[in-house]
Amino acid sequence: MIIYKILRADEWAYLRDNGKSKGAPIDIEDGYIHFSTAETIVETANKYFKNEDDLMLLAFNDADFGKNLIYEKSRGNQLFPHLYEELNLDDALWIKPLPSKGNSHVFPKDLQ
């Protein structure tokens, strides 16, 4: 399954420049990298990134993370993928800007 991570400009710059990252401040605080599925990514963007620009959307194959990725119940009892290791840029399938339009974001049409 393809899973997604939204990064702010400074978080993306760190990952781009270093090849690895412990994630956003919330990821570091919680001890794992938060991901979303295609079904939950829009809600995640609206909840945590509303009115933010300069975002990047990264796609990953969940199978590439092996036992370090665990689906756990979170918001609304939905299962969310949590990565218990550093995020590695080389694992990204693709990376695209996530522009804002009004009060929402414009997602790529190829989310799966």
N, C-alpha and C positions, 0 to 999 in steps of 0.2 A: 504494500500500500504506500502511496505517496503521502508524505506528511510535510507540514510547512512551518517555517519560522519567520517571524517579522522582526527586523532589526532596525533600530534608529540609526541615524547617520554615524554617530560616534561608535556605536556597537559594531556596525558594519565595517567601519574603517579599521577598528582593532582586529577583527577577524581577517579582513583582507590583507592587512599588513603583517600579521603574525601567523596566519594559517590555522590557528586554534584559538578558542575562546571558551571561557566559563559561562558566557552568556550575558544577559542583561542583569541589572541589579536584583530583580526578583528571582532570577535563576540562581544567582550566587547565594542569595538569602535562603532559598528553599532547598538548595543542595542538588538541583537537577535542572536540565534545560527543558523548558516548556515548549511543546509543539502543539499544533492543531492539525486536524484532518480537514479535508475539503468541506465536510459538513459543518465544521465549527470555526473555520478561519474568519468568516465575515463577522460573526459575533465577537470573536476575539479582537478583531481590529476595531470594532465599534466600542467595545468595553475598555480596552487598554490604550488605543492609539487614536482616539477620536480627535479630530482637528489637528493632527500631526502631519507634517510634510517630511520629505527626505527620508522616506522609509524604503527598505529593500525587502523583497519577499524571496525566500530561499526554499527550494524544494529538495526533499531527500527521500530515498527509498528506505522504509522502516526496516526491511530485511538486512540492510547493510550494518545495522547497529547490534545485531545479535541479542545476547542476554542483557546488554546494558540499556536496552529500551524496554520500558514496562508501560503497559496501558493501565491507567488508574482512574478511578471515578473522581470526578471533580464537579465543576459547575453543572448544576441541573442533573446530577447523577450520570452525566455523559462520560464516556471513556476518552481520556486524553493521553497521548504519548509523552512520556517523560524519559529523558536520556540521562543516565547516571554516569556520565563521563564528559570530557570536554567536547565541544563542537569542533569538528575538523572540516575546514573549507574544502578539502579534496573530496569529501563525501557528497557535496552538493550536486544534484542533477542539473539544476539551473538556478540562476539568480536574475531577478527582474526588479526594476523599480516598481513601487506600489504608490502611484500618485493618488492624491486626494481630489475629490470633486464635490464641492459643497460640504456637507456633513458626513460624507462617507468616502470610501476608497474605491478605485477602479481596479478590479482583479483581472488577471489574465483569463482569457476564455478557456484555456486548456487545463483548468483545475480538475483533478480526478479523485 
